[in-house]
Amino acid sequence: MESLPSYNLAYYEELPENSPAKVNFLVIDNQEVFLLSNAISLVVRQPDIVQFFSSYYERLWSKAKVLKVNSDINYDALKELEAEFEQRS
């Protein structure tokens, strides 16, 4: 059986104070960054820019609520998130 690519998943209810602005991006294998917006999508492979976004991601990740790392799922956090969504609707 072929294994599926691994991924990690975390979220912020709101960004902490003094956080950098929200940016939609993906860092792929520390080789490239996909920057995403309504107006444009951009792929960057310049090592210094990739390193900047990798570091930015690590800072955000360290303060986020983790839902999944590789195959380990945080079911308690998922249930909390589901309850929060139900309260809002």
C-alpha positions in Angstrom: 0.0 0.0 0.0 1.4 3.4 -1.0 1.7 5.8 1.9 0.1 9.2 1.7 2.1 12.4 2.1 2.3 13.4 5.7 1.0 16.8 6.9 0.7 18.8 10.1 -2.4 20.9 11.0 -2.8 23.6 13.6 -4.8 26.8 13.9 -5.2 30.1 15.7 -8.6 31.3 17.0 -7.0 34.7 16.6 -3.4 35.7 16.1 -1.6 36.7 19.3 -0.9 40.3 19.9 2.2 41.7 18.2 2.1 38.9 15.6 3.1 39.6 12.0 0.3 40.3 9.6 -1.7 37.3 8.3 -0.2 35.8 5.1 -1.5 32.8 3.2 1.5 30.7 2.2 2.9 27.1 2.0 6.5 26.1 2.5 7.3 23.0 0.6 10.3 20.9 1.7 12.1 24.1 2.7 12.7 24.5 -1.1 9.9 26.8 -2.2 7.2 29.0 -0.9 3.7 29.4 -2.5 2.3 32.9 -1.6 -1.5 33.0 -2.1 -3.9 35.9 -2.3 -7.1 36.8 -4.2 -5.2 38.8 -6.7 -2.1 36.6 -7.3 -0.4 33.3 -6.6 3.4 33.3 -6.6 6.1 30.6 -6.2 9.4 31.6 -4.8 12.5 29.5 -4.7 15.1 32.1 -3.6 16.8 30.5 -0.5 16.8 33.6 1.7 13.0 34.2 1.1 12.2 30.5 1.7 14.2 30.6 4.9 12.3 33.8 6.0 8.9 32.1 5.5 10.2 28.9 7.1 11.2 30.8 10.2 7.9 32.7 10.2 6.0 29.4 10.0 8.0 28.0 13.0 7.2 31.1 15.1 3.5 30.8 14.3 3.5 27.0 14.8 5.0 27.3 18.2 2.0 29.3 19.4 -0.8 27.5 17.5 -3.2 24.9 18.7 -2.0 21.7 17.2 -4.7 19.4 15.7 -2.4 16.9 13.8 1.3 16.0 13.5 2.1 13.3 11.0 -0.4 10.5 11.9 -1.0 11.7 15.4 -4.4 13.4 15.8 -5.3 15.5 18.8 -8.9 14.4 19.2 -9.4 16.5 22.3 -8.5 19.7 20.4 -10.7 18.7 17.5 -13.7 18.2 19.9 -13.0 21.6 21.5 -12.9 23.2 18.0 -16.1 21.5 17.0 -17.8 22.8 20.2 -16.6 26.3 19.5 -18.0 26.2 16.0 -21.3 24.9 17.3 -21.5 27.8 19.8 -20.9 30.3 17.0 -23.6 29.0 14.7 
